[in-house]
Amino acid sequence: MSSKILSNIKFSVLDLVPVTQGNSAQHAMKNALDLAQHVEALDYTRFWISEHHNMDSLVSSATVVLLGYVAQGTSKIRVGSGGIMLPNHAPLVVAEQFGTLATLYPDRIDLGLGRAPGTDQRTAMALRRERQESVQDFPNNIQELQNYFTNEDLGEPVRAIPGEGLDVPIYLLGSSTFSADLAAKKGLPYAFASHFAPSQLFDALHIYNNSFAPSSALQKPYSMACVNVIAADTDAEAQILATSLYQLAMGIITNVRRPLQPPVQSMSGIWRDEQKAMITNMLHYTFIGSKETIEKEITAFATKTQVQELIVVSHIYDHEARKKSYTILSEIFTS
């Protein structure tokens, strides 16, 4: 039986649409839809896709297009961005795009927003055309975006059509206390990227929960944390599957871009001690093992953080093994 705390929180999925070694971008996109259909049947709450650019291992750059593809192929699971990197886009364009999605798929679309570039600095310049961002740009752009979704702009010369008057929930994403403070001040739900940036998780949650100001969007704090989960029948099998995630992290810290690699029996000889230490720190909130192991660790994490929702990303090379990992996790939160 799962603990009471797990029965009281929601479980969702973050997919970065990974390309696996030996397979195509189209294969990765089809896998994304298949995974969404799979977790929908398992009663996960939402399926989010994150915006990334110029990465051989991820093909989620045209995030809105993929969201439409997934939404069309599913029927009840919420579909959204985890997130759209707002500094890369004009708020009006984002409002129109998500207004279009919300018109096509009513009451199913989420808009998660981040302020990181989702890529390297050179690619960020190509996206943003050398526009320099000030500290107030992100809060101001969020406000502009919110204004486009309200009915108050009917007399304004620039309107988001479709978009105006639609209920598109906005979530703020972040990996620092800045985003936590902003989400609290604006009275928006907050998702922390603890799957790759664990260090400020508890500081951010403390600031968010204690500074939260109720808004028309949300009356009390709603916090979410993203974690890595790799579940299998045994701890030993899961540890082998996790080597694909470790190799992906190696590529991040060494700037070696390549598709998601098959698992190996051991990372010995692949990473040096200092690299292992860096990756272990980066992936601190990674839960690897059998159903029993995962349940124990996830319960402890949820108890300590008191988040209302867990968003789970699983970088597993074999697609069927990745689906099985989400199946095992679902058995924990539905038992």
N, C-alpha and C positions, 0 to 999 in steps of 0.2 A: 504494500500500500504506500502511495506517495504521501509525503507530509502534508499537513493542512495548508502550510504556506504555499506549496506548489499548486494546490487546487484553487488558490485564490488569486493567482496571477495568470496573465496571458502569455502565450508562447507564439512567436512569429519567426519569420525567415528573412534573412538578408542574403541576396544572391548577387555576386559581383560578375556573374556570367563568365566563368573561367574557361579559357581554351586549354584543353589538355594536349600533351605532347602526342603528335601523330594524328590529330584531328583538326577539323576546320572551324572557322568562326561560325559558319552556319550550324554545324553540329553543336557548338556551345549554346547557341540561341535556342535550338530545338530542345536541348536538355533543360534550359531554363523553363520553358513552357511545361515540359513533362514533370519537372520538379514541382512547379506551382500546382499542377493538377494533382500530384501525389499528396502534397501537404494540405491542399484543400480538403481532400477526402479524409485526412487525419485530424481535421478541425483546428488547424493552426489559424490564428487570427488574421494575419496579414502577410503579404509577400512583397518585400521591398527590393529594389534594384538601385545600386549606387553608381553615380557618375564618375567614370575614370577615363583618362585620355592617354594616348601614346604608350600603351602597355601591351606587349606581346601576349601577356597572360590573361588579359581581360578585354572583353568586347562590349562593354556597357557604355560606350561613349555617347551614342544616340539614345539616351535613357528614355526619353518620352516615347520614342518609336517602339522600344522594347516593352514598355508598360502597356501600350495599346495592344501589342501582340499577345501579352500574357492575359490581359483583361478579357480580350475577345475569346480566349481559349479556356476561360474559367467562368464560374457563375456566381459564387458567393464570397470567396475570400477577398479581403481588401487588398488592393494593389497600389503601390506607391513608390516614391523615391526615398532612398535612404543614403544619400540624398542628392537633390539638385544643388550644385555648387553655385549659389546665387551670384557671386561676383563675376562669373563667366557669362552671365545672361542679363538682358534688360528685363526688369520686373514685368513690363507689359507683355513681353513674349511669353514669359513663364505663366502669367495669368491666362493668356489666350490658350496656351497649350493644355494646361490643366483644366481650364474651363471646357475645352473640347472633350478631354477625357471624361470629365464629370458629367457632361451632357450625354455622351455615349454610354457610360456605365454609372448610372446614378447611385449615390450612397455607397460607392466602393473605392473611391480614389482618395489617397493620402498624398500630401505634399510635404515631404521632409526637406529641410533646407540646411545647407552647410556653407561655411565661408572659406574653406580650403580650396585650392585650385583643382585638386583631384588629379594632379600630374606634376611634372617637373616645371621649373621656372621658365625655361625656354618655351615649352608648350603653352604654359599659362600666358605668356606674352603673345603668342600666336592667337590664342582664344580671345584675349582681352584687348588686343591691338595697342599694347603699351600703356593702357590706361592705368594710372596709379590709384590704389585704393586707400582712402583715409579710414581712421578708426570709426568714424560715424557713417560711413557708406553702407555697411551691412545693416545696422539698425534702420537707417533711413529707407533702404531698399525693401526691407521687410514691411515697413509701414506703407510704402507705396503699393506693394503687392497686396497687402490686406485691403487697402482702399479700393483697388480694382475689383475685389470680390464682393464688396458691399453694394447696397442699392443707393448709397449716398452720392454717387458720382453721376447721377442721371443728368445733371446740368453741366457736367464737365465736358470740355472739348475732346478729351482723350478718354476712351472707355475700352474695357476688355470685353469683346463680344466674339464668341461666348466666354463667359466667366463671371460677368456681373450678376450678383444676386445668388450665386451658387454656393452650396455648402461644401467647401473643399478644406478639410481640416489641415492646419499648418502645424508642423512639428519642428522644433529647433534641434539640430544635431551638433555635437561638439565633442572636443577632447580636452577642454580646458575650463577654467572657472569663468572665463569671459562669456562663453556661450551659456553657461548655467545662470549667471547673473542676468543676462539679457532675457533668457526664457522666463525667468522668475518675474522680472519687471513687466514683461509683456503678457504674462498670464497664459503662457503656451506650454503644451507638453514638451518634455525634454528627453532626448535620447543621447546617451554617452557612449562614445566609441571605445569601450574598454577592451575590445577584441584586439586592438593593436596599440593603444595608448593608455595603459592602466594607471599611470602614476597619480593623476589628479581625480580619479573616480570619486573617492569619498569626500574630498574637499568640494568638488562640484555638486554632488548630491546634497551636501550640507547647506551650501549657499542657496541652491535651488529651493529646497524644502523650507528653509527658514526665511527666505526673502520673497516668497511667492505672493504675488498680488492677484486676487481673483479678477477675471475678465469675462467678457461676453462669450469667449471661446471656452473657458474652463474655470470652474469655481474652486477647485482645490488642486494641489500639485499632482502631476502624473509623470512619473519618471520611468525611463526605460534604459536598460543596459544591454549592449551587444557583447556577446561572448562567442568564443570558438567551441564547438562541440564535435568530437569524433567518437562515435559510439559503434561498438561491434559486439559480437557474441562473447568475446573474451578480452581481457585487458591486453594480452599479448598481441592479438590481432589488431586492436585499435592503435596500439603503439606503432605498429608497422605502417598502418594507414596514415598516421600522423606525420610520417617522414615526408610526404608530399607537401604538407603545410610548412614544415621546417625548411624544405628546399625553396619554397616560394619566399619565405622570410629571408633566406640567404640572398636571393636575388634582389630583394629590396635594399638590404644593407650594403651590398656590393655593387649595386646598380648594374647587375647582369640581367637583362630582360629576356625571358624565354617562357614558353607555355608551362602550365602546371605539369610537373614531372611525376612519373610513376613512383610508387613507394619503393623503398629499399629496406633491406633487413636491418641495417644500422647506419647511423649518420657518422660513425667513426671513419675518419679519413676524408670526410666531406666538409665538415666544419672544424675550425680551430677552436681552442678553448675560449678565446675572447669572443669569437663569433657566437658560440653556443651560449655564452653568458648574456650577450646582447639580445639574442633571439628569445631566450628563456624569459628575460625581463619583458620584452615586447609582448610576448604571448602569455603573460602571467595568468590571465583569465581564460585559460584553455582547458577544457575538461575532456579527458581522454580515458576510455575504458569500456567496460561492460555496463549493462543496465544498472547493476547494483552500485558500481563505482560512480557512474555519472549521477545517479539519484542522490547519493550521499554528498557529492561535491556541489551539485547545483542547489540542493536544499540549503547547504551552509552559505553559499553565495547569496541566495535570495533572502535568507534570514538576516544576514549582515547588512545588505544594502537596502532592504525593504522597498525594492522597486516594484512597480505595478505590472511590469512586462519585461520579458526577456526576448531579445532578438538574437537568433542563432545563425551563425555562418559556419559552414562545414566545407573546408577545402579538402576534398577527397577525390583522388584521381579517377577511380572507377565510378561511373554514374550510378550503377545499381547499388554499390556499397554506400554511396552518399545518400540515396533514398532510404536505404535500410537504417542508416544512422538516424535520420529524422523519424523513422518508424519507431525505433527503440526509444527515442526521446518522447514521442507521443504516448507511448505506453506508460511513461513515468507521470506525465501530467494528466492523464485521463484515468489512471487506476484509482 
